[in-house]
Amino acid sequence: MNTSGSGTATGDSIGSVPSKTDDPVWAHCLIVPGKRNQTKCLYCYKFIQGGGITRLKEHLAGIKGNVGACKKVSADVKWQMQQLLSKIRKGKEKRKRLGDMVGSQCGS
């Protein structure tokens, strides 16, 4: 599949990835032009609607709940997505702890 400089794929209706991100998940999906917040998995061709890029990571990592798990993704990509999600979760927990500490100090 060829992609033109405009960010849309030639020969179908799937667009390319955002140009201002370094998130590795974009190598495993395509953006659906004209559909807000919709991506397409390059392994199982499932359309993922909404939930941001985290929902696609959950799909590729095999984490059920917000979206069904991809059954065609390789083990190494699955592992990589699990690591990315774990990193996000740890960052959120750290920010919450810092916020709680600041809140408790201001309330004294």
C-alpha contacts under 8 A as a table, 3 or more apart, distances in Angstrom:
res1	aa1	res2	aa2	distance
1	M	9	A	7.01
1	M	10	T	6.81
1	M	11	G	7.46
2	N	9	A	6.08
2	N	10	T	5.54
2	N	11	G	7.91
3	T	6	S	7.98
3	T	7	G	6.63
3	T	8	T	6.02
3	T	9	A	4.45
3	T	10	T	5.67
3	T	16	S	7.23
4	S	7	G	5.96
4	S	8	T	6.11
4	S	9	A	6.36
4	S	10	T	6.75
5	G	8	T	7.60
7	G	15	G	5.64
7	G	16	S	5.04
7	G	17	V	7.47
8	T	13	S	7.27
8	T	14	I	6.31
8	T	15	G	4.06
8	T	16	S	5.76
8	T	33	P	7.57
9	A	12	D	6.01
9	A	13	S	6.47
9	A	14	I	5.56
9	A	15	G	5.25
9	A	16	S	6.67
10	T	13	S	7.71
13	S	32	V	6.96
13	S	33	P	6.82
14	I	30	L	6.32
14	I	31	I	6.09
14	I	32	V	4.91
14	I	33	P	6.12
15	G	30	L	5.98
15	G	31	I	4.98
15	G	32	V	5.60
15	G	33	P	5.59
16	S	30	L	5.60
16	S	31	I	5.86
17	V	26	W	6.01
17	V	27	A	7.84
17	V	29	C	7.76
17	V	30	L	6.07
17	V	31	I	6.10
18	P	21	T	6.27
18	P	26	W	7.96
23	D	26	W	6.25
24	P	27	A	5.86
24	P	28	H	7.87
25	V	28	H	5.55
25	V	29	C	7.16
25	V	53	I	7.73
25	V	56	L	7.74
25	V	57	K	6.66
25	V	81	M	7.43
26	W	29	C	5.50
26	W	30	L	7.19
28	H	41	C	6.32
28	H	42	L	5.55
28	H	43	Y	7.57
29	C	39	T	6.29
29	C	40	K	5.31
29	C	41	C	4.60
29	C	42	L	5.07
30	L	39	T	5.46
30	L	40	K	5.17
30	L	41	C	6.80
30	L	42	L	7.10
31	I	37	N	7.95
31	I	38	Q	6.17
31	I	39	T	4.44
31	I	40	K	6.36
32	V	35	K	5.71
32	V	36	R	7.92
32	V	38	Q	5.64
32	V	39	T	5.51
32	V	40	K	6.86
33	P	36	R	7.67
35	K	38	Q	5.68
36	R	50	G	7.77
37	N	49	Q	6.06
37	N	50	G	5.02
37	N	51	G	7.61
37	N	52	G	6.49
38	Q	47	F	6.73
38	Q	48	I	5.55
38	Q	49	Q	4.52
38	Q	50	G	6.05
39	T	47	F	5.71
39	T	48	I	5.21
39	T	49	Q	6.70
39	T	56	L	7.77
40	K	45	Y	5.69
40	K	46	K	5.57
40	K	47	F	4.43
40	K	48	I	6.01
41	C	44	C	5.89
41	C	45	Y	4.78
41	C	46	K	5.36
41	C	47	F	6.52
41	C	48	I	7.47
41	C	56	L	7.71
42	L	45	Y	5.41
42	L	46	K	8.00
43	Y	70	C	7.58
43	Y	72	K	5.60
43	Y	73	V	5.78
44	C	70	C	6.50
44	C	71	K	7.13
44	C	72	K	5.83
44	C	73	V	7.65
48	I	55	R	7.49
48	I	56	L	6.64
48	I	67	V	7.80
50	G	55	R	7.57
51	G	54	T	6.60
51	G	55	R	5.23
52	G	55	R	5.84
52	G	56	L	7.42
53	I	56	L	5.21
53	I	57	K	6.41
54	T	57	K	4.93
54	T	58	E	6.21
54	T	85	L	7.62
55	R	58	E	5.03
55	R	59	H	6.23
55	R	66	N	6.75
55	R	67	V	6.73
56	L	59	H	4.91
56	L	60	L	6.22
57	K	60	L	5.15
57	K	61	A	5.88
57	K	81	M	5.53
57	K	82	Q	7.67
57	K	84	L	7.93
57	K	85	L	7.15
58	E	61	A	4.96
58	E	62	G	6.04
58	E	63	I	5.00
58	E	64	K	7.19
58	E	66	N	7.70
58	E	67	V	7.08
58	E	69	A	7.28
58	E	81	M	7.30
58	E	82	Q	7.69
58	E	85	L	7.60
59	H	62	G	5.39
59	H	63	I	6.20
59	H	64	K	7.30
59	H	67	V	5.90
59	H	68	G	5.93
59	H	69	A	4.62
59	H	70	C	5.52
60	L	63	I	7.74
60	L	69	A	6.40
60	L	70	C	5.46
60	L	73	V	6.47
60	L	77	V	7.27
60	L	78	K	5.58
60	L	81	M	6.42
61	A	69	A	7.12
61	A	70	C	7.68
61	A	77	V	7.58
61	A	78	K	4.43
61	A	79	W	6.60
61	A	80	Q	7.69
61	A	81	M	5.04
61	A	82	Q	5.16
62	G	68	G	7.45
62	G	69	A	4.24
62	G	70	C	6.08
62	G	71	K	7.91
62	G	78	K	6.88
63	I	67	V	7.70
63	I	68	G	7.49
63	I	69	A	6.00
64	K	67	V	5.78
64	K	68	G	5.39
64	K	69	A	5.78
65	G	68	G	7.02
70	C	73	V	5.99
73	V	77	V	6.62
73	V	78	K	6.50
74	S	77	V	5.47
74	S	78	K	6.22
75	A	78	K	5.00
75	A	79	W	6.09
76	D	79	W	5.05
76	D	80	Q	6.14
77	V	80	Q	4.97
77	V	81	M	6.21
78	K	81	M	5.29
78	K	82	Q	6.27
79	W	82	Q	5.06
79	W	83	Q	6.25
80	Q	83	Q	5.13
80	Q	84	L	6.32
81	M	84	L	5.02
81	M	85	L	6.19
82	Q	85	L	5.19
82	Q	86	S	6.12
83	Q	86	S	5.03
83	Q	87	K	6.19
84	L	87	K	5.11
84	L	88	I	6.33
85	L	88	I	5.06
85	L	89	R	6.15
86	S	89	R	5.06
86	S	90	K	6.18
87	K	90	K	5.18
87	K	91	G	6.21
88	I	91	G	5.15
88	I	92	K	6.29
89	R	92	K	5.19
89	R	93	E	6.26
90	K	93	E	5.08
90	K	94	K	6.15
91	G	94	K	5.11
91	G	95	R	6.22
92	K	95	R	5.15
92	K	96	K	6.16
93	E	96	K	5.09
93	E	97	R	6.21
94	K	97	R	5.14
94	K	98	L	6.21
95	R	98	L	5.10
95	R	99	G	6.05
96	K	99	G	4.99
96	K	100	D	6.07
97	R	100	D	5.06
97	R	101	M	6.17
98	L	101	M	5.07
98	L	102	V	6.19
99	G	102	V	5.14
99	G	103	G	5.98
100	D	103	G	5.02
100	D	104	S	6.06
101	M	104	S	5.24
101	M	105	Q	6.26
102	V	105	Q	5.18
102	V	106	C	6.23
103	G	106	C	5.24
103	G	107	G	6.20
104	S	107	G	5.16
104	S	108	S	6.65
105	Q	108	S	5.56
